[in-house]
Amino acid sequence: MRYDVIIAGAGPVGLLLACELGRAGIRPLVVERGAVAETEPRANGLVGQVVPLMDRRGLYERLSGTPGPPRPNDRYFMFGGLALDLSLLDDGPVYTLPIPQRDLVAALTEYAAELGIEIRRGGSVVAVANDGDGIAVDLAGPDGSARLRTRYLVGADGAHSVVRKQRDIGFPGIGYDRTTARTVHASIPADWVDPVSAELRVPGFGPIRPFLSLRTEHGGFTYAPFAGRPPMLSTVEWDEPVTEEPMTLAEMRASIGRVLGAEIPLGPPEGPGPYLLRRLRGGHTRVAERFRDGPVFLVGDAAHVYTGGGGPGLNIGLTDAVELGWRLAAAIHGWAPPGLLDSYDRERRQAAVRTELAARAQSALLAPGGDVSALRAVFGELLTDEPTVARVAALLAGADVRYDMGVAEPHPLVGHSAPDLALTTGDGTVRLAELIRDARPLLLDLGADQAWSAALTGLPDRIGVLRAQTTDTTATALFLRPDGRVAWATGSPPDTGSIAECRAALTRWAGASEPGASAAVAKTVADRTA
C-alpha cells in the first residue's frame, strides 16, 4: 500500500498535521516509536499567535475548555527574565492558553480518531530512501520490521529526528553546556503565597511574581502555580557540578538556596500525578538548514529547537503543522500552483530564524556576570516605554513575521495573519475566525457596492467568496490563504491593474482557474459555517 502522507511522530505537532490533512479529506498514516502516549510533564501551554491560530482552526474551545474568542494577555509576561508590562498595549499580540502537553496530545489524539486517522505505535523509523516519485520508510519494532511507501514523508520526530538525519540535513546552532536546569512539582506552605497577587513571599529574599523567570547573580528561578496542579518550581545554574545520582527534593532545596540566598520549605506534591522531578544538563538552540528535501518535510522540534521561556518550540511547531497541512492537501488534490511546497521552507525558516533570535537574546539576558546585570538594567528601563514593549511583545509572540506574498506594493495587512474582523452580512454578524475554519482560500468583498466580487468572476469552486461589511478595516477587499494569512488586499475599488494583481495572487496561492469555473459565493453565514 502506498500512502499519500506518512508522519513520523505522534507528538502534538505530528497529530495536528494529521488532523489538518484529515479535515481536507486526506488520511495520513502516523507512526510513533512509543507504544503509548507520553504522560511525563513537558510544556504547560501555548503562547503567542498560535492561540488565535487554534481559534481559526476551530480548536480553541476544545483545547481550553472555555468559549472563545481568545483574549490577549493584558497584564504581564516575561522576556529574558524581565517583566514585559502588557498593560501598556491597547491590543497586545501575546495570547496564552494554559494546557499541559499531555492534555494537548490527548485532545488531538481524540480529534484524529474522529477524523479516522490511523496512528501506528511501537515502530521506529530506521531508514528513509527515495522510491520512484515518493519515499520508502523502513520501520523496526518489537513485532519485526516493515517497509512502507508514501508520496510525502514528514519528520515530526523530535530534536533527534531520524528523518532529518536520514536526509543528511544539517542542524546548526549553539549549545549551552554550562547550564543545569532543575524542575520539580512540590507543595509549599499556604501562608507563603499571597492570596491576592499569588506572589511567593520568601523571607530573606522578598516577593516573587508567579510565572516570571527571575535572574540573580547566582542563577535563575521560576515559580509557576498552575491551576489544578501542585506548583512547579525551576532553577537554572551555571558551572555547577552535577551528580549522577537521581534527582531529589533535597537537591532542589539546595539549588534554590544557592540561587536566591534564601530557603523555601518544599514538600512532596499533593494530588494526582505524574509529577516532575527532573535535572537537565545543557540545552540547544538550533534551526535545520532546510525544512524541505524533495518529498520530505520537517516540522516542530525536528526542524528547530530553542532554549527560552514560553515554550517557543511547541508554539512555532504547531504553526508549522498548519502551514504545511494546507500545502500538502493542495498538492495531493492536484491544485497546488508551482512553488507552493517550496514556500513552506522559505516561510517557516523565516519564522524559525526570527524565533531563534528571540531565544538567543533571552539566553544572553539570563547569563551570569556583572556586564549582563548592567545590560538588564538598561533594557529594563527601555521596557517602560510602550513602543519598546510593543516591539518585544511582537517578537515574543511571532507577530512581527511578515511573509513575502509576491505583491509589488503590498497593503499593510499583506503577509500578516488576518485580524479577527467582525463581519456583517444580511444574516447577522460573525467573526472572521469562525468563517475560515474550513481552511479554504477566501476572497472577502468588503466594499459598499460589492464591486470586487462582481469583477472577479469565473473563480474555481475551491475559492470561497464572501460579501460583508465591517468597520474594523479600511480595506475594500482581502484575499486570504487557507492558513489565514492575507495574500492580497486593497483599499480601493477595482480597476484593470488591481484586478490583474488580485488574479495573480489568486493563481499564486490557490492555483489556476479551470475552464468554465464559476464563482463560489457564500451567500449566507450559515453556508460558510455549516
Secondary structure, DSSP 8 states (H G I E B T S, - for coil): -EEEEEEE--SHHHHHHHHHHHHTT---EEEESSSS---S----EEESTHHHHHHHTT-HHHHHSS-S------SEEEETTEEEEGGG-SS-S--EEE--HHHHHHHHHHHHHHTT-EEEES-EEEEEEEETTEEEEEEEETTEEEEEEEEEEEE-S-TT-HHHHHTT----EEE-TTEEEEEEE-B--GGGB-TTT--EEETTTEEE-TT--EEETTEEEEEE--TTS--EEEEEEES----SS---HHHHHHHHHHHHSS----B---SS----EEEEE--EEEE-S-SEETTEEE-GGGTEE--STT-HHHHHHHHHHHHHHHHHHHHHHT---TTHHHHHHHHHHHHHHHHHHHHHHHHHHHS-SHHHHHHHHHHHHHTTSHHHHHHHHHHHHTTT-----S-SS--TTTTSB----EEEETTEEEEHHHHTTT---EEEE-STT-HHHHHS-S--TTSEEEE-B-SS---SEEEE-TTSBEEEEESS---HHHHHHHHHHHHHHH----TT---EEE-SHHHHH-
